[in-house]
Amino acid sequence: MLDIKLIRENPEIVRNAIKRKHTNVDLEMILELDKNKRELQTRIEKARSDRNKLSKEITKASVEEKASIISEVEKIKEFLKEAEPRFNDMEKELNYQLLLLPGIPHETVPDGNSDEDSIEIKRVGDIPEFDFEIKDHLEIGKSWFDFYRGAKVAGSRTVYLKGIGALLEQAVLQLALNHLLEKGFTLFSVPQMVKEMAMEGTGFLPRGQEECYFLERDERYLIGTSEVPLVSYHADEIFSAKELPKKYAGFSTCYRREAGAAGKDTKGLYRIHQFQKIEQVVFCINDLEESKKWHYELLNNAEEILQLLELPYRVVIVCAGEMGLPQHFKHDIECYMPGRKNYGETMSCSTMHDFQARRLNIKYREGTDLKYCHTLNNTAIATPRILIPLIEIHQQKDGSIYLPRALRKYMNNREKIERED
């Protein structure tokens, strides 16, 4: 959520953010609503003050004066009876409209509205040259990934991982987790069903409703990332400055409807409804340089995990139109996937500044001042998508799959996965 003072005093900044993020919201209506609400609030406060003053005067007034005062008090009561509900409705509508406003993208974020408009800043690792006809992950893992029975039991874009597939998933998760624990992150196993306040507070509602699974009977949402319960964990709390930063690693099963991706990546592991993820979340002080430092540390952690998996990847600055509502700055990390003959997103790193903290009322005390925290998040690993480059990049001519050294201890000390006919 944006600071209301910023909206009032610098509407052009907000107007530009709406345009750059291709967000459909009427800023002029919000400004007018805010103005009318404040004017009505002033009238209500004056009316209450006048009523209280007149009520005290009644006891001292003469009989003739009392009738006049009582008449004046009744007029004030009638005004408040009409104005107070109207004010509450205006405040409710304004708060809703403010939730629709996007975070301000950094000035260096490129304009655009698709993946093609993002800017590549580096590539790491060599794309292998195969001297044999390669297979995609579906063919390689046909005995490990059961989409047929997944669809039979749970519908489209669902899968059973079994045998080596399930073991490989657990191995990459454990590798990523241990990497973060060595860097001082605190592990959380988080709730996968949350209240509306957690989704709204982290910026996934009210926009994004179509991507969420909602359990109507229980009024709970299934999370699409552990960022939601992790950031909401400290809602309505106040840190001391010396308690920050907080470094959390959240493990969870995640659920996404993928409603915005209809007809896109319908086959394979790339875009499914249920997956596992380890998410990095940081709370830090409200300082631009501090946020920047943590952004690149989180990004580096994710890159190091890909390097341990010996996967070639690239890093891109995400364009404004592809960023989420809360994000101020965002990198995507994309691994090369031979079966797609292209790079595919596997991780994202986002700086939110105080956007989420304002919604969730997360503050810290610095001296006598209370300030909103900054929040950041980054994918450490998401599976089964990461299995696509892992098995496609490391496939061998004899049909086996090479296992990176860092992964072997989590795979019963195997050096490779033998071919299965």
C-alpha positions in Angstrom: 0.0 0.0 0.0 1.2 3.5 -0.8 1.6 6.3 1.7 -1.5 8.5 1.4 0.7 11.6 1.7 2.7 10.4 -1.3 -0.6 10.0 -3.3 -1.8 13.5 -2.3 1.5 15.4 -2.7 3.0 13.5 -5.7 0.1 12.2 -7.8 2.3 12.2 -10.9 4.6 9.6 -9.4 1.6 7.4 -8.7 0.0 8.1 -12.1 3.2 7.1 -13.8 3.4 3.8 -11.8 -0.2 3.0 -12.8 0.7 3.6 -16.4 4.0 1.6 -16.3 2.5 -1.4 -14.5 -0.5 -1.4 -16.9 -2.9 -1.2 -13.9 -6.6 -0.4 -14.4 -7.3 2.1 -11.5 -8.8 5.6 -11.5 -6.4 7.8 -9.5 -8.5 10.9 -10.1 -11.5 9.2 -8.4 -9.3 8.2 -5.5 -8.0 11.8 -5.0 -11.5 13.2 -5.2 -12.8 10.5 -2.7 -10.0 11.3 -0.4 -10.7 15.0 -0.6 -14.4 14.6 0.1 -13.8 12.2 2.9 -11.4 14.6 4.7 -13.8 17.5 4.2 -16.7 15.4 5.6 -14.5 14.3 8.5 -13.8 18.0 9.4 -17.5 18.7 9.4 -18.2 15.7 11.6 -15.5 16.6 14.1 -16.8 20.2 14.3 -20.4 19.0 14.7 -19.3 16.6 17.5 -17.4 19.4 19.2 -20.4 21.8 18.9 -22.7 19.2 20.3 -20.5 18.6 23.3 -20.2 22.3 23.9 -23.9 22.9 23.6 -24.7 19.9 25.9 -22.6 21.5 28.7 -24.3 24.8 28.2 -27.8 23.4 28.8 -27.3 23.0 32.5 -26.5 26.7 32.8 -29.0 28.1 30.4 -32.3 29.7 31.1 -35.6 28.1 30.2 -35.9 30.1 27.0 -32.2 29.4 26.0 -32.6 25.7 26.7 -35.2 25.3 24.0 -33.0 26.9 21.5 -30.0 24.9 22.5 -31.9 21.6 22.4 -33.2 22.5 19.0 -29.6 23.1 17.8 -28.4 19.9 19.3 -31.2 18.0 17.6 -30.1 19.5 14.2 -26.5 18.4 14.9 -27.7 14.9 15.8 -29.7 14.6 12.6 -26.6 15.7 10.6 -24.4 13.2 12.4 -27.0 10.4 11.9 -26.7 10.9 8.1 -23.0 11.9 7.9 -21.3 9.3 10.0 -22.6 6.2 8.0 -21.7 8.2 4.8 -18.2 8.8 6.1 -17.8 5.1 7.0 -18.9 4.1 3.5 -16.4 6.6 1.9 -13.6 5.4 4.2 -14.3 1.8 3.3 -14.4 2.6 -0.5 -11.2 4.6 -0.3 -9.4 1.8 1.6 -10.5 -0.6 -1.1 -9.4 1.7 -3.9 -6.0 2.2 -2.2 -5.5 -1.5 -2.3 -5.7 -1.4 -6.1 -2.8 1.0 -6.5 0.5 -0.5 -7.5 3.9 -0.1 -5.8 6.2 2.4 -7.5 8.7 0.7 -9.9 12.3 1.8 -9.6 13.3 4.2 -12.3 15.8 1.7 -13.8 13.0 -0.9 -14.4 12.4 -1.2 -18.1 9.0 -0.4 -19.5 7.0 -3.2 -21.2 4.3 -5.7 -20.7 5.7 -9.1 -21.6 8.8 -11.3 -21.0 10.3 -10.0 -24.2 10.5 -6.5 -22.7 12.7 -7.7 -19.7 16.4 -7.0 -19.9 19.0 -9.7 -19.7 22.0 -8.6 -17.5 24.1 -11.7 -17.4 24.5 -15.4 -18.3 26.3 -18.0 -16.2 27.4 -21.4 -17.4 27.7 -22.9 -20.8 24.8 -24.4 -22.8 25.9 -28.0 -23.5 26.4 -29.2 -27.0 25.0 -32.6 -27.4 26.5 -35.1 -29.9 23.3 -37.2 -29.8 19.6 -36.7 -30.2 18.4 -35.2 -26.9 15.1 -36.0 -25.1 12.9 -33.6 -23.2 12.0 -34.2 -19.6 8.7 -35.9 -20.4 10.5 -38.6 -22.4 13.4 -38.9 -20.0 11.1 -39.1 -17.0 8.2 -41.1 -18.4 8.4 -43.6 -15.6 8.9 -40.9 -12.9 6.2 -38.4 -13.8 2.7 -39.8 -14.1 0.5 -37.1 -15.6 -2.2 -39.6 -16.8 -3.0 -40.8 -13.3 -2.6 -37.2 -12.0 -5.3 -36.1 -14.4 -7.5 -39.1 -13.5 -7.4 -38.3 -9.8 -7.0 -34.5 -9.6 -7.6 -33.1 -13.1 -5.4 -31.4 -15.6 -1.9 -29.9 -14.8 -1.4 -32.3 -11.9 1.2 -35.0 -11.6 2.4 -37.9 -9.5 6.2 -37.9 -8.9 7.3 -41.4 -8.1 10.5 -43.4 -7.6 13.5 -41.4 -8.8 11.3 -38.4 -9.6 10.1 -38.1 -6.0 13.6 -38.7 -4.7 15.1 -36.1 -7.0 12.5 -33.5 -5.9 13.3 -34.1 -2.2 17.1 -34.0 -3.0 17.0 -30.5 -4.6 14.7 -29.2 -1.8 17.1 -30.4 0.9 20.2 -29.0 -0.9 18.5 -25.6 -1.2 17.4 -25.7 2.4 20.8 -26.6 3.8 22.4 -23.9 1.7 20.1 -21.3 3.4 20.6 -22.7 6.9 24.3 -22.3 6.5 23.7 -18.7 5.7 21.8 -18.1 9.0 18.2 -18.4 7.7 15.5 -19.6 10.1 13.4 -22.5 8.7 9.6 -22.3 8.8 7.1 -24.9 7.8 4.1 -22.6 7.2 0.3 -22.8 7.1 -0.9 -23.5 3.6 -4.4 -22.1 4.2 -4.6 -18.5 5.2 -7.1 -15.8 5.9 -8.0 -13.0 3.5 -5.9 -10.5 5.5 -2.7 -12.4 4.7 -3.4 -12.5 1.0 -4.5 -8.9 1.0 -1.6 -7.8 3.2 1.0 -9.3 0.9 -0.6 -7.8 -2.2 -2.2 -10.9 -3.8 -5.7 -9.5 -3.2 -7.9 -7.9 -4.3 -6.1 -8.1 -7.6 -5.1 -11.7 -8.5 -8.3 -13.3 -7.2 -8.5 -15.4 -10.4 -5.1 -17.0 -9.6 -6.1 -18.1 -6.1 -7.8 -21.2 -4.8 -10.5 -20.2 -2.3 -12.1 -22.5 0.2 -15.5 -20.8 0.4 -16.9 -22.9 3.3 -13.9 -22.1 5.5 -13.1 -18.6 4.1 -9.5 -19.6 3.6 -7.1 -19.3 0.6 -4.5 -21.8 -0.5 -1.2 -20.1 -0.7 0.7 -19.7 -4.0 4.0 -19.0 -2.1 5.1 -19.2 1.6 5.9 -15.5 1.2 2.2 -15.0 2.2 2.2 -16.6 5.7 5.9 -15.6 6.3 5.4 -11.9 5.8 2.0 -12.0 7.6 3.7 -13.8 10.5 4.6 -10.3 12.0 1.4 -8.5 11.2 0.6 -5.7 13.7 4.0 -6.1 15.4 6.8 -3.7 16.3 10.5 -4.7 16.2 13.3 -2.9 17.7 15.8 -1.8 15.1 18.5 -4.1 16.5 16.2 -7.1 15.8 16.5 -6.5 12.1 17.2 -8.0 9.7 15.0 -11.1 10.0 16.0 -13.9 7.6 13.4 -16.6 7.0 13.3 -19.7 4.8 9.7 -20.9 4.3 9.0 -24.4 3.0 5.5 -25.2 1.7 3.4 -26.9 -0.9 2.0 -24.1 -3.2 -1.2 -23.9 -5.3 -1.9 -21.7 -8.3 -4.8 -21.8 -10.7 -2.7 -20.5 -13.6 -5.8 -18.9 -14.9 -3.8 -16.2 -16.7 -1.9 -18.9 -18.6 -4.7 -20.7 -20.3 -3.4 -22.7 -23.2 0.2 -21.9 -22.3 2.7 -24.6 -21.3 0.0 -27.2 -20.9 2.3 -30.2 -21.1 5.0 -31.3 -18.7 6.2 -29.9 -15.4 6.6 -26.3 -16.3 3.2 -24.9 -15.3 1.3 -27.1 -12.9 -1.3 -26.4 -10.2 0.6 -27.8 -7.2 4.3 -27.6 -6.4 6.9 -27.4 -3.7 8.9 -24.3 -2.9 11.5 -22.9 -0.5 11.1 -19.1 -0.3 13.6 -16.6 1.2 12.0 -13.7 3.0 13.8 -10.8 4.7 12.5 -8.0 6.9 15.0 -5.0 7.1 15.1 -1.4 8.1 13.4 1.3 6.0 16.5 2.2 4.0 17.1 2.1 0.3 20.7 1.0 0.4 19.9 -1.7 3.0 17.1 -3.0 0.8 19.4 -3.1 -2.2 22.0 -5.0 -0.3 19.6 -7.7 0.8 18.1 -7.9 -2.7 21.4 -8.9 -4.2 22.2 -11.2 -1.3 19.0 -13.1 -1.8 19.6 -13.2 -5.6 23.1 -14.5 -5.0 21.8 -17.3 -2.8 19.5 -18.5 -5.6 22.3 -18.3 -8.1 24.6 -20.3 -5.9 22.0 -23.1 -5.7 21.9 -23.2 -9.5 25.7 -23.3 -9.6 25.6 -26.3 -7.1 23.2 -28.0 -9.5 25.6 -27.1 -12.4 22.9 -25.5 -14.5 23.4 -22.7 -17.0 21.2 -19.7 -16.4 20.6 -16.1 -17.1 19.4 -13.2 -14.9 16.9 -10.6 -16.2 15.5 -7.3 -14.9 11.7 -7.8 -15.1 9.9 -5.0 -17.0 7.3 -2.9 -15.1 4.3 -4.5 -16.8 5.4 -8.0 -15.7 6.0 -7.1 -12.1 3.4 -7.8 -9.4 1.4 -5.2 -7.7 3.7 -4.7 -4.7 7.1 -4.9 -6.4 9.5 -2.0 -6.6 12.3 -4.0 -8.4 12.5 -7.6 -9.6 15.0 -10.0 -11.1 14.0 -13.3 -12.7 16.5 -16.2 -13.0 15.9 -18.4 -16.0 17.6 -21.8 -16.5 18.3 -23.1 -20.0 16.0 -25.9 -20.9 17.1 -27.9 -23.9 13.6 -29.4 -24.6 12.3 -25.8 -24.9 15.4 -24.7 -26.8 15.2 -21.6 -24.6 15.5 -20.3 -21.1 12.6 -20.7 -18.6 12.0 -18.9 -15.4 12.9 -20.9 -12.3 13.4 -18.2 -9.6 12.3 -14.6 -8.9 13.8 -12.0 -6.5 11.7 -9.0 -5.4 12.1 -5.8 -3.4 8.8 -4.5 -2.0 10.1 -1.6 0.2 7.3 -0.8 2.7 4.4 -1.7 0.5 3.5 -5.0 2.3 4.5 -3.6 5.8 2.0 -0.8 5.4 -0.8 -3.2 4.6 0.1 -5.5 7.5 1.2 -2.8 9.9 4.7 -4.2 10.5 7.0 -1.5 12.1 10.2 -1.1 14.0 11.3 1.4 16.6 14.3 3.5 15.9 14.9 5.8 18.9 11.5 7.5 19.4 10.4 7.0 15.8 8.2 4.2 14.4 8.9 3.2 10.8 7.5 0.6 8.5 9.9 -2.2 7.6 11.0 -3.1 4.2 10.3 -6.6 2.9 12.0 -8.7 0.2 11.5 -12.3 -1.1 13.3 -14.7 -3.4 12.7 -18.2 -4.6 15.5 -20.5 -3.4 14.1 -23.5 -5.3 10.8 -24.5 -6.8 10.1 -28.0 -7.9 9.2 -29.9 -10.0 9.9 -27.1 -12.5 13.6 -27.2 -11.6 13.7 -30.8 -12.5 13.2 -29.9 -16.2 16.7 -28.3 -16.7 18.3 -30.7 -14.2 17.5 -33.8 -16.1 17.6 -32.3 -19.6 21.0 -30.6 -19.2 22.6 -33.6 -17.5 21.3 -36.3 -19.8 24.0 -38.5 -21.2 24.4 -40.4 -24.5 23.9 -43.8 -22.8 20.5 -42.6 -21.4 21.7 -42.0 -17.9 21.4 -38.7 -16.0 24.6 -37.2 -14.5 24.1 -36.0 -10.9 26.0 -32.9 -9.8 28.4 -33.5 -7.0 26.5 -31.3 -4.5 23.4 -33.4 -5.0 24.8 -36.8 -4.6 24.7 -37.1 -0.8 20.9 -36.5 -1.1 20.6 -39.2 -3.7 22.1 -42.1 -1.7 25.6 -41.2 -3.0 24.6 -42.0 -6.6 26.9 -40.4 -9.3 24.2 -40.8 -11.9 20.7 -42.1 -12.5 20.9 -45.2 -14.7 18.9 -45.5 -17.8 15.4 -47.0 -17.4 14.0 -48.8 -20.4 
